[in-house]
Structures are given as C-alpha cells and as structure tokens.
C-alpha cells in the first residue's frame, strides 16, 4: 500500500466558481472532497442532470468542507444513485447542511410543480433534481468530525479538518496518504470575521487545492460601519419605500441582522421593522445561537436576531403581506443571489416600484438573477415572465466572507513550509488565472489551473 500513488481527479469547481468536487484515490480507496451542485449560468446547471462523473457506488467516503450548496448540494443524488459510505464534516456543518439540503430539495420539488402548472418546462412532466426523501437519506450519512482531530478514512488515508473562518463550521481539509499530503482550502474566510472565530493557520502540505472566488480582486478597505447600506436605508425610508435585503440564509443573515440592529440602536438608520422572511434563515439562526453558547461566535447571542426591531415571518401568507407593507420596513430574505426562495416573490412585486431598494450582500455568481441586477439590467425574468427594474439596486460588498487575492496568498504564506504544487480551482477563469500568477510570484512553486476532469498525482 505504501507504494500506491495518490491521485486527484478534478471533477467540479473547475473553470467555474461552483460545483466543487475532487476525487482522491489511493490504491482501491476513493475519497470525494465536497459534492457540490452547479449554480448560476444554465450551461453549468445542466451538468447537475448529467450522470455523476464517477459511479457513486465506487466512492468510499465523502468529506464536506462546509454547508453551501456549491459544496454539498449533490449529496442527495450521490446517495440516491448508490453511495452508502459516511459523509465527514464538522458538527456545525452537519447541522447546517441538513437545513440547506432539506430546503434545496423542497425548492426542487416546488419548482418542478410550478413549472408543470405554469407550462414553462420543456419536460413532461418536469421532475425535481432530487426529492426531500433523497435529502433525508443523504443527511443520515453525516458523521461529525471535530476540528484538528485526525479521522481515519481507511486504506491509508487520513483527514484533518481545520477552521476556515468562512461560515459556521467551515473547514479546510488536510488529506494524508502515506508520505503524500494535500490540503484543500475549501472556501476561506478573511483574516477576521465579524461574527465567527477567525480562520486557523494552515498546516504543512506538499500539494494545495486553493479556491479563487476573489482571486482577481482586492476587497475595498474595511467598512465595518456599512455606510453604503445605511445610506440606502435612509434614502429608501425617506421616499416611503422598503428595503429588500437578499441574504444567504445560513451565514449572511446573522451578519446582516447584527449590522442592522446596531445601526438602529445607534440612530444611524430610522427605527423601522426588520422582518426575517426565510424559514431556512430562522432555522439557521437557532444553530448560530447554540454555537454562540458553545464559544464559536465572537458576538453576544442577542445581536444575531433577538432584538425588539426584528420580527420573524412564519408563513407564506405573512410573507406575501410584506409586498404591500403599511409603512416602510426592511425585509431580509433568501436566497443571497436572488435565485430562489421567498425573495423571488418580493422581487416580483418590489422591483417595478421606484420607491423601493434591493440590497445584495455578497458574491453574485454569473448567470444568477443577483448578478444581472448588479450589472444593471432593465428587466429581469421572475417565475417565467419579465418584470421591469425600477427599484434602486445596491451591492454592499462589505459583507463578503470570502478571502480576497491578497488574503489567499497570505494564507499560503502562513504554511510552515511552501507547498510544491498549488492547483487553483473554484473561480471564474479570469479570477483563477490571476490568482495563479500571484501565487507563482509569491511562492515560486508549480501552479496549475486544472481542466475539468484532469488527473494529477500528489507527492
């Protein structure tokens, strides 16, 4: 076994910023690091419907870096089609991924039914990518692994999860295979995080698989005050409108609520109601509150949703009432890229009205409705028909919890010794290429931007 080569096969997150999945093989053992869904442009989403790139039954174990769909969203398909091994993740990732996968399955089922009823699908009948039952079977496979505790994966493989500082429970994954070692960055957080404990220093590894979401840019100077958001709220309330904040349910919503309630308390924005209109976000907030009690958060639990101005929206009827509020308000709803969830019907009603404002709070992948709004489209397609965009659109990049190019290189530099090889993945082509050049200049190591399906040997 000691002479068996360790090989990586880049199955996803290559040539794009979504769909992360990498196969690690050693002898007859097969480990999948992440099992992400493609999101964004149709050309990528179509790949979700293709047969899984390797036979699911041939995979022995899965390690998931964090709970976002582009890293765990295809687990229900993998399990449905034959995978029966364990899924390793930190305890908080396991909890949040369960929420995310149940919600994703529900949306797939609902969208298929709406497409059937509306007649806008080319398929008869339209089917969901996977069902709630498929998601439940995948959730049953999770086996929590603590940070910094080696997990024996069998066949000479071992994994150690380190704190990545991106979202609650997120991890980088060091895989050891005899003398070979490969470090998967996962999605890395910034040097500090406004709510979570910061990312840990990386361990030594000969090979690194590095994300490049923000590989071609530098974040603007830290604006902890979020003045752009405060200005947008003040302007909108002054003209009698409401603010719709599109926020990722499981991580951005706590940050947004923490920020908005501080603004209200300090008098920087008017004291208007703040509605949390996302069942998934409400479930995730409960997890964050328990994590705060467990020492995973750096803010008081009261600042992530328990505030007199914050109101939970329990059901769809109450959600629809927010489309015609009696007074200006702030609605925080998912999804963060405006691609699904309750935010969609809010957009349908609010975008045509010049009084209102839509705030986008993070990275907007190509092909998403959020990206189109940021780029200034005049019309956007919502639930099968186009609506005019007259509302103000604002992007507050101060909420980003992705490391930028300099922070990614700094993370590599913090390794005990420079890696021999870095493979740059999980980024748009320009971002990956730019980061690859930056890494070459900084570390003088071999750097690749892999092709889809490329196989590389790990030393």
Residue, then its C-alpha position, 0 to 999 in steps of 0.5 A: x500500500x505504501x507504494x500506491x500513488x495518490x491521485x486527484x481527479x478534478x471533477x467540479x469547481x473547475x473553470x467555474x466558481x461552483x460545483x466543487x468536487x475532487x476525487x482522491x484515490x489511493x490504491x482501491x480507496x476513493x475519497x470525494x472532497x465536497x459534492x457540490x451542485x452547479x449554480x448560476x449560468x444554465x450551461x453549468x446547471x445542466x451538468x447537475x442532470x448529467x450522470x455523476x462523473x464517477x459511479x457513486x457506488x465506487x466512492x468510499x467516503x465523502x468529506x464536506x468542507x462546509x454547508x453551501x450548496x456549491x459544496x454539498x448540494x449533490x449529496x442527495x443524488x450521490x446517495x440516491x444513485x448508490x453511495x452508502x459510505x459516511x459523509x465527514x464534516x464538522x458538527x456545525x456543518x452537519x447541522x447546517x447542511x441538513x437545513x440547506x439540503x432539506x430546503x434545496x430539495x423542497x425548492x426542487x420539488x416546488x419548482x418542478x410543480x410550478x413549472x408543470x402548472x405554469x407550462x414553462x418546462x420543456x419536460x413532461x412532466x418536469x421532475x425535481x433534481x432530487x426529492x426531500x426523501x433523497x435529502x433525508x437519506x443523504x443527511x443520515x450519512x453525516x458523521x461529525x468530525x471535530x476540528x484538528x482531530x485526525x479521522x481515519x478514512x481507511x486504506x491509508x488515508x487520513x483527514x484533518x479538518x481545520x477552521x476556515x473562518x468562512x461560515x459556521x463550521x467551515x473547514x479546510x481539509x488536510x488529506x494524508x496518504x502515506x508520505x503524500x499530503x494535500x490540503x484543500x482550502x475549501x472556501x476561506x474566510x478573511x483574516x477576521x470575521x465579524x461574527x465567527x472565530x477567525x480562520x486557523x493557520x494552515x498546516x504543512x502540505x506538499x500539494x494545495x487545492x486553493x479556491x479563487x472566488x476573489x482571486x482577481x480582486x482586492x476587497x475595498x478597505x474595511x467598512x465595518x460601519x456599512x455606510x453604503x447600506x445605511x445610506x440606502x436605508x435612509x434614502x429608501x425610508x425617506x421616499x416611503x419605500x422598503x428595503x429588500x435585503x437578499x441574504x444567504x440564509x445560513x451565514x449572511x443573515x446573522x451578519x446582516x441582522x447584527x449590522x442592522x440592529x446596531x445601526x438602529x440602536x445607534x440612530x444611524x438608520x430610522x427605527x423601522x421593522x426588520x422582518x426575517x422572511x426565510x424559514x431556512x434563515x430562522x432555522x439557521x439562526x437557532x444553530x448560530x445561537x447554540x454555537x454562540x453558547x458553545x464559544x464559536x461566535x465572537x458576538x453576544x447571542x442577542x445581536x444575531x436576531x433577538x432584538x425588539x426591531x426584528x420580527x420573524x415571518x412564519x408563513x407564506x401568507x405573512x410573507x406575501x403581506x410584506x409586498x404591500x407593507x403599511x409603512x416602510x420596513x426592511x425585509x431580509x430574505x433568501x436566497x443571497x443571489x436572488x435565485x430562489x426562495x421567498x425573495x423571488x416573490x418580493x422581487x416580483x412585486x418590489x422591483x417595478x416600484x421606484x420607491x423601493x431598494x434591493x440590497x445584495x450582500x455578497x458574491x453574485x455568481x454569473x448567470x444568477x438573477x443577483x448578478x444581472x441586477x448588479x450589472x444593471x439590467x432593465x428587466x429581469x425574468x421572475x417565475x417565467x415572465x419579465x418584470x421591469x427594474x425600477x427599484x434602486x439596486x445596491x451591492x454592499x460588498x462589505x459583507x463578503x466572507x470570502x478571502x480576497x487575492x491578497x488574503x489567499x496568498x497570505x494564507x499560503x504564506x502562513x504554511x510552515x513550509x511552501x507547498x510544491x504544487x498549488x492547483x487553483x480551482x473554484x473561480x471564474x477563469x479570469x479570477x483563477x488565472x490571476x490568482x495563479x500568477x500571484x501565487x507563482x510570484x509569491x511562492x515560486x512553486x508549480x501552479x496549475x489551473x486544472x481542466x475539468x476532469x484532469x488527473x494529477x498525482x500528489x507527492 
